[in-house]
Amino acid sequence: MAGELSLGGELSVNRLGFGAMRLTGEGIWGPPKDRKGALAVLRRAVELDVNFIDTADSYGPYVNEELIAEALFPYPRGLVIATKGGWNRPGPNQWTHDATPSHLRKAVEGSLRRLRLDRIDIYQLHIPDPVVSFDASVETLAELRNEGKIRLVALSNVTQEHIERARRIVPIVSVQNRYSFADREWDYVVNYCQQHGLGFIPWFPLGAGKVAGEVLSRIAEAHGASPTQIALCWLLKRSPIMLPIPGTSSVEHLEQNVAAASLRLNAEEFDELSEVPELVGSR
Ligand SMILES: NC(=O)c1ccc[n+]([C@@H]2O[C@H](COP(=O)([O-])OP(=O)(O)OC[C@H]3O[C@@H](n4cnc5c(N)ncnc54)[C@H](OP(=O)(O)O)[C@@H]3O)[C@@H](O)[C@H]2O)c1
């Protein structure tokens, strides 16, 4: 396995988690087509020692959190559920901001109820709201932490400046931004998190274009592995604070993804994959 990651010095999780977002209907809307299959994926994840599950109130909306509780409550010891709020869903594939203090308070109450928890282990601000003071959103999460409704506060879709501002208000334990070997806009945020002991949770960790696909396939073949597994391996090697959360609605894909934590890339393979964004840029 790929070892553990400490979150805020309070929680320790295995360094390959599960992103539950895909366990909803199309467009991340409504219930999954195969409800039994979705419950089976969640239960299998826990059997495979996955002890970090990422969700959000907006996945479904609400459906995803409810499914997690249905599949796994009462929760096994050590299972960490990280949810998010501040991004709402008026319809399929539509997302609207609301990180006002009043909405975040209501959102946390809703997540507590759906997840059947007294306290949420990790609560992530889903995305800064452009028309709400970022500090006011974070201050609200800090208050909810003081009230015992949230254990640890985290951020998603943020810049380094956001992280620094938030850390002046409340300890921040992780950052969740879009990132993969071929998608490195947030490299400097990964470096910042590593330097300051925050976890980094890459979303869309399997994302890859055509050039990336060619390099991936070649390295995967050499390992007798799948391209997806190699993309996950690269992330795990990129930094010890990296916590990938590949998402899937299939038990078979889940098993493959978890197995990636036992594969190892050599230095040349790692470097070759790291150079993909430059290769893409030069074409
Ligand atoms: N913070 C944010 O704003 C944000 C945004 C997006 C996502 N997220 C989080 O990040 C998690 C991961 O992101 P994601 O679901 O967008 O992307 P992802 O994990 O990169 O990709 C999921 C896609 O890859 C397929 N897949 C997964 N494992 C596979 C395998 N072994 N072989 C072949 N195909 C495979 C899945 O299809 P199958 O179902 O067919 O396997 C699905 O279509 C989400 O679940 C969510 O928790 C956060």
The ligand as a Gaussian input file, in Angstrom:
#p B3LYP/6-31G(d) Opt

LIG

0 1
 N      -13.925000      19.420000      -5.380000
 C      -14.478000      19.414000      -6.558000
 O      -14.852000      20.436000      -7.109000
 C      -14.655000      18.108000      -7.264000
 C      -15.003000      18.065000      -8.610000
 C      -15.125000      16.815000      -9.218000
 C      -14.902000      15.672000      -8.494000
 N      -14.581000      15.731000      -7.164000
 C      -14.311000      14.525000      -6.363000
 O      -13.268000      13.810000      -6.972000
 C      -13.652000      12.463000      -7.201000
 C      -12.957000      11.944000      -8.444000
 O      -13.261000      12.751000      -9.556000
 P      -14.052000      12.242000     -10.861000
 O      -15.027000      11.166000     -10.476000
 O      -14.524000      13.433000     -11.569000
 O      -12.935000      11.723000     -11.762000
 P      -12.049000      10.459000     -11.876000
 O      -12.009000       9.724000     -10.602000
 O      -10.807000      10.980000     -12.441000
 O      -12.787000       9.631000     -13.020000
 C      -13.961000       8.987000     -12.892000
 C      -14.260000       8.332000     -14.252000
 O      -13.265000       7.376000     -14.540000
 C      -13.841000       6.096000     -14.720000
 N      -12.975000       5.107000     -14.038000
 C      -12.682000       5.029000     -12.722000
 N      -11.854000       4.003000     -12.471000
 C      -11.616000       3.402000     -13.674000
 C      -10.850000       2.279000     -14.058000
 N      -10.156000       1.572000     -13.185000
 N      -10.840000       1.968000     -15.368000
 C      -11.534000       2.690000     -16.277000
 N      -12.281000       3.753000     -15.960000
 C      -12.324000       4.120000     -14.661000
 C      -15.207000       6.163000     -14.098000
 O      -16.137000       5.388000     -14.813000
 P      -16.770000       4.054000     -14.181000
 O      -17.810000       4.510000     -13.238000
 O      -17.310000       3.359000     -15.365000
 O      -15.649000       3.315000     -13.525000
 C      -15.559000       7.643000     -14.252000
 O      -16.173000       7.889000     -15.485000
 C      -15.174000      12.536000      -7.286000
 O      -15.770000      11.312000      -7.027000
 C      -15.498000      13.584000      -6.263000
 O      -15.570000      12.981000      -4.978000
 C      -14.443000      16.937000      -6.561000

